[in-house]
Every structure is written in C-alpha cells, then in structure tokens.
Amino acid sequence: MPILDIFQNHHDGLTGPISGGFDISPHDGADLVQMTRGVMVASGGDLAVILRNGDALTLPGLAPGVIYPIRVSRVLSTGTTATGIKGLI
C-alpha cells in the first residue's frame, strides 16, 4: 500500500517544509546542481558561500544539526571548515 501524502498536490514554497536534499562537496569553481532553500552541517565550522544574488559571504561558526535558511548557489572550498554539508530543498 502506498504511503499517504495529503499534501502531494500542494506547491512547495519557501515557507513550506523541506522536501528533498543532497550532499554538497565544496568547490571554488563549480555551482551546485540546484539552488538550496537551506543548508545544514554535520560538523560545525565556517561555511564560505555564494548566495543566490551573487554575493560572496562566509558564515562563521555554524552549529551542527541546525537548518540555516539560505539560498546558496555555490559552497566554496576556500574558507569552508564545516563538513558533512547538506543542501536542503
């Protein structure tokens, strides 16, 4: 029997719950496969990113297990010390 999903016909907006994700390997020259709605790290540290609007920013001291609601197009290897980075969509 298929799992019941009463929200299957609803549009996933930015204020809705996370419905997917992927592993992120930091890279200075390559964009992510998809723009994130948020990120989470397994091991805390700094996260150097390029935001949706093109701004470069380092988010210092991210805590593990916290969902950070940021739209990221790239996670840079230079300046990133956090590990186990997940892109949330």
C-alpha positions, -999 to 999 in steps of 0.1 A, spaced: 0 0 0 15 34 -10 22 59 17 -5 86 22 6 121 13 -23 146 18 0 174 6 11 158 -27 -9 184 -48 4 214 -29 32 236 -43 65 236 -24 71 272 -14 100 287 5 79 287 37 69 250 34 88 221 49 120 208 34 111 180 9 145 170 -5 182 173 -1 217 164 -14 253 162 -3 275 192 -10 312 190 -18 327 224 -16 343 236 -48 357 271 -56 348 269 -93 316 249 -96 280 258 -88 257 234 -70 234 212 -91 204 231 -76 198 263 -56 192 255 -19 164 266 3 187 259 33 218 242 44 229 220 74 263 208 85 272 176 104 304 191 119 304 227 128 326 254 114 327 282 88 308 280 55 320 301 26 292 305 1 280 324 -30 244 334 -23 216 334 -49 221 371 -57 259 366 -63 272 379 -30 302 360 -15 299 355 22 315 335 50 290 323 76 312 318 108 308 291 133 278 272 121 265 247 146 259 210 136 223 199 130 209 234 126 189 242 94 201 276 81 175 290 56 198 304 30 197 303 -8 231 292 -19 244 286 -55 279 276 -45 298 264 -14 335 274 -17 363 251 -5 385 281 3 373 294 37 349 264 45 359 244 76 324 228 82 320 192 70 291 170 62 273 198 43 238 191 31 218 212 6 181 213 15 153 219 -10 
